[in-house]
Amino acid sequence: MILAGACIMVAAFFLWRRDLDAAFITAALGLVAWFLNYRAQMKEVIAAADIEENSKRDEEASYEDSDHD
């Protein structure tokens, strides 16, 4: 997230200097960094939810097995 913010600030500097090509490239890199960061965060959230769901499913299965004994 820090890299994305830094890229946007550098892009703003390039805009101020009227270097539109460099501003566009830097802003695009900042957006890519932001999307990759967001993707990594979502992968962690989904993995944690999957682990929780699997543990609940295992607990339910073990409860059903012990009920029939």
mmCIF file of the N, C-alpha and C atoms, coordinates in Angstrom:
data_MODEL
# 
_entry.id   MODEL 
# 
loop_
_atom_site.group_PDB 
_atom_site.id 
_atom_site.type_symbol 
_atom_site.label_atom_id 
_atom_site.label_alt_id 
_atom_site.label_comp_id 
_atom_site.label_asym_id 
_atom_site.label_entity_id 
_atom_site.label_seq_id 
_atom_site.pdbx_PDB_ins_code 
_atom_site.Cartn_x 
_atom_site.Cartn_y 
_atom_site.Cartn_z 
_atom_site.occupancy 
_atom_site.B_iso_or_equiv 
_atom_site.pdbx_formal_charge 
_atom_site.auth_seq_id 
_atom_site.auth_comp_id 
_atom_site.auth_asym_id 
_atom_site.auth_atom_id 
_atom_site.pdbx_PDB_model_num 
ATOM 1   N N  . MET A 1 1  ? 0.825   -1.180  0.000   1.00 0.00 ? 1  MET A N  1 
ATOM 2   C CA . MET A 1 1  ? 0.000   0.000   0.000   1.00 0.00 ? 1  MET A CA 1 
ATOM 3   C C  . MET A 1 1  ? 0.876   1.253   0.000   1.00 0.00 ? 1  MET A C  1 
ATOM 4   N N  . ILE A 1 2  ? 1.992   1.171   0.677   1.00 0.00 ? 2  ILE A N  1 
ATOM 5   C CA . ILE A 1 2  ? 2.904   2.312   0.720   1.00 0.00 ? 2  ILE A CA 1 
ATOM 6   C C  . ILE A 1 2  ? 3.468   2.582   -0.677  1.00 0.00 ? 2  ILE A C  1 
ATOM 7   N N  . LEU A 1 3  ? 3.801   1.512   -1.388  1.00 0.00 ? 3  LEU A N  1 
ATOM 8   C CA . LEU A 1 3  ? 4.337   1.666   -2.740  1.00 0.00 ? 3  LEU A CA 1 
ATOM 9   C C  . LEU A 1 3  ? 3.315   2.312   -3.660  1.00 0.00 ? 3  LEU A C  1 
ATOM 10  N N  . ALA A 1 4  ? 2.063   1.906   -3.539  1.00 0.00 ? 4  ALA A N  1 
ATOM 11  C CA . ALA A 1 4  ? 1.009   2.493   -4.373  1.00 0.00 ? 4  ALA A CA 1 
ATOM 12  C C  . ALA A 1 4  ? 0.858   3.980   -4.083  1.00 0.00 ? 4  ALA A C  1 
ATOM 13  N N  . GLY A 1 5  ? 0.860   4.334   -2.815  1.00 0.00 ? 5  GLY A N  1 
ATOM 14  C CA . GLY A 1 5  ? 0.759   5.749   -2.453  1.00 0.00 ? 5  GLY A CA 1 
ATOM 15  C C  . GLY A 1 5  ? 1.945   6.564   -2.939  1.00 0.00 ? 5  GLY A C  1 
ATOM 16  N N  . ALA A 1 6  ? 3.126   5.981   -2.832  1.00 0.00 ? 6  ALA A N  1 
ATOM 17  C CA . ALA A 1 6  ? 4.326   6.673   -3.302  1.00 0.00 ? 6  ALA A CA 1 
ATOM 18  C C  . ALA A 1 6  ? 4.271   6.889   -4.811  1.00 0.00 ? 6  ALA A C  1 
ATOM 19  N N  . CYS A 1 7  ? 3.805   5.894   -5.533  1.00 0.00 ? 7  CYS A N  1 
ATOM 20  C CA . CYS A 1 7  ? 3.699   6.031   -6.993  1.00 0.00 ? 7  CYS A CA 1 
ATOM 21  C C  . CYS A 1 7  ? 2.719   7.128   -7.373  1.00 0.00 ? 7  CYS A C  1 
ATOM 22  N N  . ILE A 1 8  ? 1.611   7.217   -6.662  1.00 0.00 ? 8  ILE A N  1 
ATOM 23  C CA . ILE A 1 8  ? 0.629   8.252   -6.960  1.00 0.00 ? 8  ILE A CA 1 
ATOM 24  C C  . ILE A 1 8  ? 1.209   9.637   -6.661  1.00 0.00 ? 8  ILE A C  1 
ATOM 25  N N  . MET A 1 9  ? 1.969   9.742   -5.583  1.00 0.00 ? 9  MET A N  1 
ATOM 26  C CA . MET A 1 9  ? 2.593   11.036  -5.263  1.00 0.00 ? 9  MET A CA 1 
ATOM 27  C C  . MET A 1 9  ? 3.619   11.427  -6.332  1.00 0.00 ? 9  MET A C  1 
ATOM 28  N N  . VAL A 1 10 ? 4.391   10.453  -6.795  1.00 0.00 ? 10 VAL A N  1 
ATOM 29  C CA . VAL A 1 10 ? 5.373   10.733  -7.850  1.00 0.00 ? 10 VAL A CA 1 
ATOM 30  C C  . VAL A 1 10 ? 4.653   11.105  -9.140  1.00 0.00 ? 10 VAL A C  1 
ATOM 31  N N  . ALA A 1 11 ? 3.536   10.430  -9.411  1.00 0.00 ? 11 ALA A N  1 
ATOM 32  C CA . ALA A 1 11 ? 2.754   10.761  -10.609 1.00 0.00 ? 11 ALA A CA 1 
ATOM 33  C C  . ALA A 1 11 ? 2.227   12.192  -10.524 1.00 0.00 ? 11 ALA A C  1 
ATOM 34  N N  . ALA A 1 12 ? 1.798   12.604  -9.337  1.00 0.00 ? 12 ALA A N  1 
ATOM 35  C CA . ALA A 1 12 ? 1.336   13.980  -9.162  1.00 0.00 ? 12 ALA A CA 1 
ATOM 36  C C  . ALA A 1 12 ? 2.472   14.969  -9.420  1.00 0.00 ? 12 ALA A C  1 
ATOM 37  N N  . PHE A 1 13 ? 3.662   14.625  -8.981  1.00 0.00 ? 13 PHE A N  1 
ATOM 38  C CA . PHE A 1 13 ? 4.830   15.471  -9.249  1.00 0.00 ? 13 PHE A CA 1 
ATOM 39  C C  . PHE A 1 13 ? 5.070   15.589  -10.756 1.00 0.00 ? 13 PHE A C  1 
ATOM 40  N N  . PHE A 1 14 ? 4.983   14.451  -11.455 1.00 0.00 ? 14 PHE A N  1 
ATOM 41  C CA . PHE A 1 14 ? 5.183   14.491  -12.906 1.00 0.00 ? 14 PHE A CA 1 
ATOM 42  C C  . PHE A 1 14 ? 4.098   15.314  -13.597 1.00 0.00 ? 14 PHE A C  1 
ATOM 43  N N  . LEU A 1 15 ? 2.864   15.235  -13.098 1.00 0.00 ? 15 LEU A N  1 
ATOM 44  C CA . LEU A 1 15 ? 1.802   16.064  -13.661 1.00 0.00 ? 15 LEU A CA 1 
ATOM 45  C C  . LEU A 1 15 ? 2.106   17.539  -13.455 1.00 0.00 ? 15 LEU A C  1 
ATOM 46  N N  . TRP A 1 16 ? 2.581   17.877  -12.285 1.00 0.00 ? 16 TRP A N  1 
ATOM 47  C CA . TRP A 1 16 ? 2.936   19.253  -11.979 1.00 0.00 ? 16 TRP A CA 1 
ATOM 48  C C  . TRP A 1 16 ? 4.021   19.765  -12.927 1.00 0.00 ? 16 TRP A C  1 
ATOM 49  N N  . ARG A 1 17 ? 4.941   18.863  -13.274 1.00 0.00 ? 17 ARG A N  1 
ATOM 50  C CA . ARG A 1 17 ? 6.027   19.215  -14.188 1.00 0.00 ? 17 ARG A CA 1 
ATOM 51  C C  . ARG A 1 17 ? 5.606   19.111  -15.659 1.00 0.00 ? 17 ARG A C  1 
ATOM 52  N N  . ARG A 1 18 ? 4.360   18.746  -15.907 1.00 0.00 ? 18 ARG A N  1 
ATOM 53  C CA . ARG A 1 18 ? 3.785   18.593  -17.254 1.00 0.00 ? 18 ARG A CA 1 
ATOM 54  C C  . ARG A 1 18 ? 4.437   17.466  -18.053 1.00 0.00 ? 18 ARG A C  1 
ATOM 55  N N  . ASP A 1 19 ? 4.910   16.443  -17.356 1.00 0.00 ? 19 ASP A N  1 
ATOM 56  C CA . ASP A 1 19 ? 5.474   15.258  -18.008 1.00 0.00 ? 19 ASP A CA 1 
ATOM 57  C C  . ASP A 1 19 ? 4.388   14.174  -17.971 1.00 0.00 ? 19 ASP A C  1 
ATOM 58  N N  . LEU A 1 20 ? 3.473   14.260  -18.922 1.00 0.00 ? 20 LEU A N  1 
ATOM 59  C CA . LEU A 1 20 ? 2.278   13.424  -18.889 1.00 0.00 ? 20 LEU A CA 1 
ATOM 60  C C  . LEU A 1 20 ? 2.582   11.937  -19.102 1.00 0.00 ? 20 LEU A C  1 
ATOM 61  N N  . ASP A 1 21 ? 3.551   11.625  -19.937 1.00 0.00 ? 21 ASP A N  1 
ATOM 62  C CA . ASP A 1 21 ? 3.885   10.216  -20.171 1.00 0.00 ? 21 ASP A CA 1 
ATOM 63  C C  . ASP A 1 21 ? 4.402   9.560   -18.892 1.00 0.00 ? 21 ASP A C  1 
ATOM 64  N N  . ALA A 1 22 ? 5.315   10.222  -18.221 1.00 0.00 ? 22 ALA A N  1 
ATOM 65  C CA . ALA A 1 22 ? 5.863   9.668   -16.976 1.00 0.00 ? 22 ALA A CA 1 
ATOM 66  C C  . ALA A 1 22 ? 4.792   9.609   -15.893 1.00 0.00 ? 22 ALA A C  1 
ATOM 67  N N  . ALA A 1 23 ? 3.906   10.598  -15.862 1.00 0.00 ? 23 ALA A N  1 
ATOM 68  C CA . ALA A 1 23 ? 2.826   10.606  -14.875 1.00 0.00 ? 23 ALA A CA 1 
ATOM 69  C C  . ALA A 1 23 ? 1.896   9.419   -15.101 1.00 0.00 ? 23 ALA A C  1 
ATOM 70  N N  . PHE A 1 24 ? 1.550   9.160   -16.349 1.00 0.00 ? 24 PHE A N  1 
ATOM 71  C CA . PHE A 1 24 ? 0.665   8.037   -16.655 1.00 0.00 ? 24 PHE A CA 1 
ATOM 72  C C  . PHE A 1 24 ? 1.299   6.708   -16.268 1.00 0.00 ? 24 PHE A C  1 
ATOM 73  N N  . ILE A 1 25 ? 2.549   6.521   -16.646 1.00 0.00 ? 25 ILE A N  1 
ATOM 74  C CA . ILE A 1 25 ? 3.234   5.253   -16.346 1.00 0.00 ? 25 ILE A CA 1 
ATOM 75  C C  . ILE A 1 25 ? 3.356   5.051   -14.839 1.00 0.00 ? 25 ILE A C  1 
ATOM 76  N N  . THR A 1 26 ? 3.729   6.086   -14.125 1.00 0.00 ? 26 THR A N  1 
ATOM 77  C CA . THR A 1 26 ? 3.888   5.982   -12.675 1.00 0.00 ? 26 THR A CA 1 
ATOM 78  C C  . THR A 1 26 ? 2.548   5.717   -11.991 1.00 0.00 ? 26 THR A C  1 
ATOM 79  N N  . ALA A 1 27 ? 1.494   6.404   -12.443 1.00 0.00 ? 27 ALA A N  1 
ATOM 80  C CA . ALA A 1 27 ? 0.165   6.171   -11.868 1.00 0.00 ? 27 ALA A CA 1 
ATOM 81  C C  . ALA A 1 27 ? -0.315  4.753   -12.166 1.00 0.00 ? 27 ALA A C  1 
ATOM 82  N N  . ALA A 1 28 ? -0.045  4.256   -13.368 1.00 0.00 ? 28 ALA A N  1 
ATOM 83  C CA . ALA A 1 28 ? -0.436  2.887   -13.717 1.00 0.00 ? 28 ALA A CA 1 
ATOM 84  C C  . ALA A 1 28 ? 0.300   1.882   -12.830 1.00 0.00 ? 28 ALA A C  1 
ATOM 85  N N  . LEU A 1 29 ? 1.582   2.111   -12.581 1.00 0.00 ? 29 LEU A N  1 
ATOM 86  C CA . LEU A 1 29 ? 2.329   1.229   -11.693 1.00 0.00 ? 29 LEU A CA 1 
ATOM 87  C C  . LEU A 1 29 ? 1.767   1.268   -10.274 1.00 0.00 ? 29 LEU A C  1 
ATOM 88  N N  . GLY A 1 30 ? 1.366   2.456   -9.830  1.00 0.00 ? 30 GLY A N  1 
ATOM 89  C CA . GLY A 1 30 ? 0.758   2.589   -8.517  1.00 0.00 ? 30 GLY A CA 1 
ATOM 90  C C  . GLY A 1 30 ? -0.548  1.810   -8.414  1.00 0.00 ? 30 GLY A C  1 
ATOM 91  N N  . LEU A 1 31 ? -1.356  1.877   -9.455  1.00 0.00 ? 31 LEU A N  1 
ATOM 92  C CA . LEU A 1 31 ? -2.618  1.127   -9.461  1.00 0.00 ? 31 LEU A CA 1 
ATOM 93  C C  . LEU A 1 31 ? -2.380  -0.379  -9.466  1.00 0.00 ? 31 LEU A C  1 
ATOM 94  N N  . VAL A 1 32 ? -1.391  -0.819  -10.229 1.00 0.00 ? 32 VAL A N  1 
ATOM 95  C CA . VAL A 1 32 ? -1.060  -2.242  -10.243 1.00 0.00 ? 32 VAL A CA 1 
ATOM 96  C C  . VAL A 1 32 ? -0.599  -2.689  -8.856  1.00 0.00 ? 32 VAL A C  1 
ATOM 97  N N  . ALA A 1 33 ? 0.220   -1.875  -8.212  1.00 0.00 ? 33 ALA A N  1 
ATOM 98  C CA . ALA A 1 33 ? 0.683   -2.208  -6.856  1.00 0.00 ? 33 ALA A CA 1 
ATOM 99  C C  . ALA A 1 33 ? -0.492  -2.286  -5.894  1.00 0.00 ? 33 ALA A C  1 
ATOM 100 N N  . TRP A 1 34 ? -1.445  -1.364  -6.023  1.00 0.00 ? 34 TRP A N  1 
ATOM 101 C CA . TRP A 1 34 ? -2.614  -1.366  -5.147  1.00 0.00 ? 34 TRP A CA 1 
ATOM 102 C C  . TRP A 1 34 ? -3.454  -2.616  -5.370  1.00 0.00 ? 34 TRP A C  1 
ATOM 103 N N  . PHE A 1 35 ? -3.709  -2.975  -6.637  1.00 0.00 ? 35 PHE A N  1 
ATOM 104 C CA . PHE A 1 35 ? -4.505  -4.167  -6.933  1.00 0.00 ? 35 PHE A CA 1 
ATOM 105 C C  . PHE A 1 35 ? -3.824  -5.439  -6.441  1.00 0.00 ? 35 PHE A C  1 
ATOM 106 N N  . LEU A 1 36 ? -2.505  -5.528  -6.591  1.00 0.00 ? 36 LEU A N  1 
ATOM 107 C CA . LEU A 1 36 ? -1.795  -6.709  -6.111  1.00 0.00 ? 36 LEU A CA 1 
ATOM 108 C C  . LEU A 1 36 ? -1.862  -6.800  -4.586  1.00 0.00 ? 36 LEU A C  1 
ATOM 109 N N  . ASN A 1 37 ? -1.765  -5.676  -3.906  1.00 0.00 ? 37 ASN A N  1 
ATOM 110 C CA . ASN A 1 37 ? -1.881  -5.650  -2.456  1.00 0.00 ? 37 ASN A CA 1 
ATOM 111 C C  . ASN A 1 37 ? -3.283  -6.086  -2.030  1.00 0.00 ? 37 ASN A C  1 
ATOM 112 N N  . TYR A 1 38 ? -4.295  -5.568  -2.708  1.00 0.00 ? 38 TYR A N  1 
ATOM 113 C CA . TYR A 1 38 ? -5.686  -5.920  -2.403  1.00 0.00 ? 38 TYR A CA 1 
ATOM 114 C C  . TYR A 1 38 ? -5.915  -7.412  -2.634  1.00 0.00 ? 38 TYR A C  1 
ATOM 115 N N  . ARG A 1 39 ? -5.361  -7.929  -3.712  1.00 0.00 ? 39 ARG A N  1 
ATOM 116 C CA . ARG A 1 39 ? -5.504  -9.358  -4.028  1.00 0.00 ? 39 ARG A CA 1 
ATOM 117 C C  . ARG A 1 39 ? -4.865  -10.216 -2.936  1.00 0.00 ? 39 ARG A C  1 
ATOM 118 N N  . ALA A 1 40 ? -3.700  -9.830  -2.474  1.00 0.00 ? 40 ALA A N  1 
ATOM 119 C CA . ALA A 1 40 ? -3.023  -10.589 -1.417  1.00 0.00 ? 40 ALA A CA 1 
ATOM 120 C C  . ALA A 1 40 ? -3.838  -10.568 -0.127  1.00 0.00 ? 40 ALA A C  1 
ATOM 121 N N  . GLN A 1 41 ? -4.431  -9.417  0.200   1.00 0.00 ? 41 GLN A N  1 
ATOM 122 C CA . GLN A 1 41 ? -5.269  -9.335  1.403   1.00 0.00 ? 41 GLN A CA 1 
ATOM 123 C C  . GLN A 1 41 ? -6.490  -10.237 1.275   1.00 0.00 ? 41 GLN A C  1 
ATOM 124 N N  . MET A 1 42 ? -7.111  -10.252 0.104   1.00 0.00 ? 42 MET A N  1 
ATOM 125 C CA . MET A 1 42 ? -8.306  -11.069 -0.090  1.00 0.00 ? 42 MET A CA 1 
ATOM 126 C C  . MET A 1 42 ? -7.964  -12.568 -0.041  1.00 0.00 ? 42 MET A C  1 
ATOM 127 N N  . LYS A 1 43 ? -6.796  -12.937 -0.549  1.00 0.00 ? 43 LYS A N  1 
ATOM 128 C CA . LYS A 1 43 ? -6.382  -14.338 -0.472  1.00 0.00 ? 43 LYS A CA 1 
ATOM 129 C C  . LYS A 1 43 ? -6.241  -14.775 0.980   1.00 0.00 ? 43 LYS A C  1 
ATOM 130 N N  . GLU A 1 44 ? -5.710  -13.902 1.836   1.00 0.00 ? 44 GLU A N  1 
ATOM 131 C CA . GLU A 1 44 ? -5.574  -14.223 3.257   1.00 0.00 ? 44 GLU A CA 1 
ATOM 132 C C  . GLU A 1 44 ? -6.937  -14.364 3.921   1.00 0.00 ? 44 GLU A C  1 
ATOM 133 N N  . VAL A 1 45 ? -7.862  -13.477 3.594   1.00 0.00 ? 45 VAL A N  1 
ATOM 134 C CA . VAL A 1 45 ? -9.205  -13.520 4.182   1.00 0.00 ? 45 VAL A CA 1 
ATOM 135 C C  . VAL A 1 45 ? -9.928  -14.786 3.747   1.00 0.00 ? 45 VAL A C  1 
ATOM 136 N N  . ILE A 1 46 ? -9.827  -15.115 2.473   1.00 0.00 ? 46 ILE A N  1 
ATOM 137 C CA . ILE A 1 46 ? -10.496 -16.316 1.958   1.00 0.00 ? 46 ILE A CA 1 
ATOM 138 C C  . ILE A 1 46 ? -9.887  -17.571 2.566   1.00 0.00 ? 46 ILE A C  1 
ATOM 139 N N  . ALA A 1 47 ? -8.571  -17.607 2.698   1.00 0.00 ? 47 ALA A N  1 
ATOM 140 C CA . ALA A 1 47 ? -7.915  -18.772 3.298   1.00 0.00 ? 47 ALA A CA 1 
ATOM 141 C C  . ALA A 1 47 ? -8.353  -18.955 4.744   1.00 0.00 ? 47 ALA A C  1 
ATOM 142 N N  . ALA A 1 48 ? -8.451  -17.864 5.495   1.00 0.00 ? 48 ALA A N  1 
ATOM 143 C CA . ALA A 1 48 ? -8.890  -17.953 6.889   1.00 0.00 ? 48 ALA A CA 1 
ATOM 144 C C  . ALA A 1 48 ? -10.335 -18.431 6.966   1.00 0.00 ? 48 ALA A C  1 
ATOM 145 N N  . ALA A 1 49 ? -11.182 -17.957 6.066   1.00 0.00 ? 49 ALA A N  1 
ATOM 146 C CA . ALA A 1 49 ? -12.583 -18.393 6.052   1.00 0.00 ? 49 ALA A CA 1 
ATOM 147 C C  . ALA A 1 49 ? -12.687 -19.866 5.686   1.00 0.00 ? 49 ALA A C  1 
ATOM 148 N N  . ASP A 1 50 ? -11.860 -20.318 4.747   1.00 0.00 ? 50 ASP A N  1 
ATOM 149 C CA . ASP A 1 50 ? -11.867 -21.731 4.373   1.00 0.00 ? 50 ASP A CA 1 
ATOM 150 C C  . ASP A 1 50 ? -11.434 -22.618 5.533   1.00 0.00 ? 50 ASP A C  1 
ATOM 151 N N  . ILE A 1 51 ? -10.419 -22.196 6.263   1.00 0.00 ? 51 ILE A N  1 
ATOM 152 C CA . ILE A 1 51 ? -9.947  -22.972 7.414   1.00 0.00 ? 51 ILE A CA 1 
ATOM 153 C C  . ILE A 1 51 ? -11.054 -23.063 8.458   1.00 0.00 ? 51 ILE A C  1 
ATOM 154 N N  . GLU A 1 52 ? -11.722 -21.955 8.714   1.00 0.00 ? 52 GLU A N  1 
ATOM 155 C CA . GLU A 1 52 ? -12.805 -21.950 9.705   1.00 0.00 ? 52 GLU A CA 1 
ATOM 156 C C  . GLU A 1 52 ? -13.963 -22.837 9.258   1.00 0.00 ? 52 GLU A C  1 
ATOM 157 N N  . GLU A 1 53 ? -14.303 -22.765 7.989   1.00 0.00 ? 53 GLU A N  1 
ATOM 158 C CA . GLU A 1 53 ? -15.390 -23.589 7.459   1.00 0.00 ? 53 GLU A CA 1 
ATOM 159 C C  . GLU A 1 53 ? -15.040 -25.075 7.542   1.00 0.00 ? 53 GLU A C  1 
ATOM 160 N N  . ASN A 1 54 ? -13.806 -25.421 7.203   1.00 0.00 ? 54 ASN A N  1 
ATOM 161 C CA . ASN A 1 54 ? -13.381 -26.822 7.269   1.00 0.00 ? 54 ASN A CA 1 
ATOM 162 C C  . ASN A 1 54 ? -13.369 -27.342 8.699   1.00 0.00 ? 54 ASN A C  1 
ATOM 163 N N  . SER A 1 55 ? -12.959 -26.503 9.643   1.00 0.00 ? 55 SER A N  1 
ATOM 164 C CA . SER A 1 55 ? -12.937 -26.955 11.036  1.00 0.00 ? 55 SER A CA 1 
ATOM 165 C C  . SER A 1 55 ? -14.350 -27.154 11.554  1.00 0.00 ? 55 SER A C  1 
ATOM 166 N N  . LYS A 1 56 ? -15.289 -26.284 11.166  1.00 0.00 ? 56 LYS A N  1 
ATOM 167 C CA . LYS A 1 56 ? -16.690 -26.473 11.570  1.00 0.00 ? 56 LYS A CA 1 
ATOM 168 C C  . LYS A 1 56 ? -17.265 -27.740 10.966  1.00 0.00 ? 56 LYS A C  1 
ATOM 169 N N  . ARG A 1 57 ? -16.927 -28.002 9.718   1.00 0.00 ? 57 ARG A N  1 
ATOM 170 C CA . ARG A 1 57 ? -17.417 -29.205 9.040   1.00 0.00 ? 57 ARG A CA 1 
ATOM 171 C C  . ARG A 1 57 ? -16.855 -30.455 9.724   1.00 0.00 ? 57 ARG A C  1 
ATOM 172 N N  . ASP A 1 58 ? -15.577 -30.413 10.101  1.00 0.00 ? 58 ASP A N  1 
ATOM 173 C CA . ASP A 1 58 ? -14.969 -31.552 10.790  1.00 0.00 ? 58 ASP A CA 1 
ATOM 174 C C  . ASP A 1 58 ? -15.610 -31.772 12.156  1.00 0.00 ? 58 ASP A C  1 
ATOM 175 N N  . GLU A 1 59 ? -15.917 -30.678 12.873  1.00 0.00 ? 59 GLU A N  1 
ATOM 176 C CA . GLU A 1 59 ? -16.563 -30.805 14.174  1.00 0.00 ? 59 GLU A CA 1 
ATOM 177 C C  . GLU A 1 59 ? -17.953 -31.407 14.036  1.00 0.00 ? 59 GLU A C  1 
ATOM 178 N N  . GLU A 1 60 ? -18.697 -30.989 13.008  1.00 0.00 ? 60 GLU A N  1 
ATOM 179 C CA . GLU A 1 60 ? -20.034 -31.534 12.789  1.00 0.00 ? 60 GLU A CA 1 
ATOM 180 C C  . GLU A 1 60 ? -19.958 -33.011 12.431  1.00 0.00 ? 60 GLU A C  1 
ATOM 181 N N  . ALA A 1 61 ? -18.982 -33.375 11.619  1.00 0.00 ? 61 ALA A N  1 
ATOM 182 C CA . ALA A 1 61 ? -18.833 -34.771 11.228  1.00 0.00 ? 61 ALA A CA 1 
ATOM 183 C C  . ALA A 1 61 ? -18.468 -35.629 12.432  1.00 0.00 ? 61 ALA A C  1 
ATOM 184 N N  . SER A 1 62 ? -17.599 -35.153 13.292  1.00 0.00 ? 62 SER A N  1 
ATOM 185 C CA . SER A 1 62 ? -17.211 -35.934 14.465  1.00 0.00 ? 62 SER A CA 1 
ATOM 186 C C  . SER A 1 62 ? -18.375 -36.021 15.454  1.00 0.00 ? 62 SER A C  1 
ATOM 187 N N  . TYR A 1 63 ? -19.199 -34.972 15.530  1.00 0.00 ? 63 TYR A N  1 
ATOM 188 C CA . TYR A 1 63 ? -20.371 -35.011 16.405  1.00 0.00 ? 63 TYR A CA 1 
ATOM 189 C C  . TYR A 1 63 ? -21.385 -36.033 15.897  1.00 0.00 ? 63 TYR A C  1 
ATOM 190 N N  . GLU A 1 64 ? -21.599 -36.070 14.592  1.00 0.00 ? 64 GLU A N  1 
ATOM 191 C CA . GLU A 1 64 ? -22.529 -37.048 14.006  1.00 0.00 ? 64 GLU A CA 1 
ATOM 192 C C  . GLU A 1 64 ? -22.031 -38.471 14.197  1.00 0.00 ? 64 GLU A C  1 
ATOM 193 N N  . ASP A 1 65 ? -20.711 -38.677 14.074  1.00 0.00 ? 65 ASP A N  1 
ATOM 194 C CA . ASP A 1 65 ? -20.145 -40.010 14.281  1.00 0.00 ? 65 ASP A CA 1 
ATOM 195 C C  . ASP A 1 65 ? -20.321 -40.468 15.720  1.00 0.00 ? 65 ASP A C  1 
ATOM 196 N N  . SER A 1 66 ? -20.157 -39.586 16.670  1.00 0.00 ? 66 SER A N  1 
ATOM 197 C CA . SER A 1 66 ? -20.282 -39.972 18.066  1.00 0.00 ? 66 SER A CA 1 
ATOM 198 C C  . SER A 1 66 ? -21.750 -40.148 18.456  1.00 0.00 ? 66 SER A C  1 
ATOM 199 N N  . ASP A 1 67 ? -22.655 -39.540 17.770  1.00 0.00 ? 67 ASP A N  1 
ATOM 200 C CA . ASP A 1 67 ? -24.098 -39.674 18.029  1.00 0.00 ? 67 ASP A CA 1 
ATOM 201 C C  . ASP A 1 67 ? -24.589 -41.082 17.701  1.00 0.00 ? 67 ASP A C  1 
ATOM 202 N N  . HIS A 1 68 ? -24.022 -41.722 16.704  1.00 0.00 ? 68 HIS A N  1 
ATOM 203 C CA . HIS A 1 68 ? -24.480 -43.039 16.250  1.00 0.00 ? 68 HIS A CA 1 
ATOM 204 C C  . HIS A 1 68 ? -23.892 -44.180 17.056  1.00 0.00 ? 68 HIS A C  1 
ATOM 205 N N  . ASP A 1 69 ? -22.963 -43.904 17.931  1.00 0.00 ? 69 ASP A N  1 
ATOM 206 C CA . ASP A 1 69 ? -22.349 -44.994 18.702  1.00 0.00 ? 69 ASP A CA 1 
ATOM 207 C C  . ASP A 1 69 ? -23.149 -45.415 19.876  1.00 0.00 ? 69 ASP A C  1 
# 
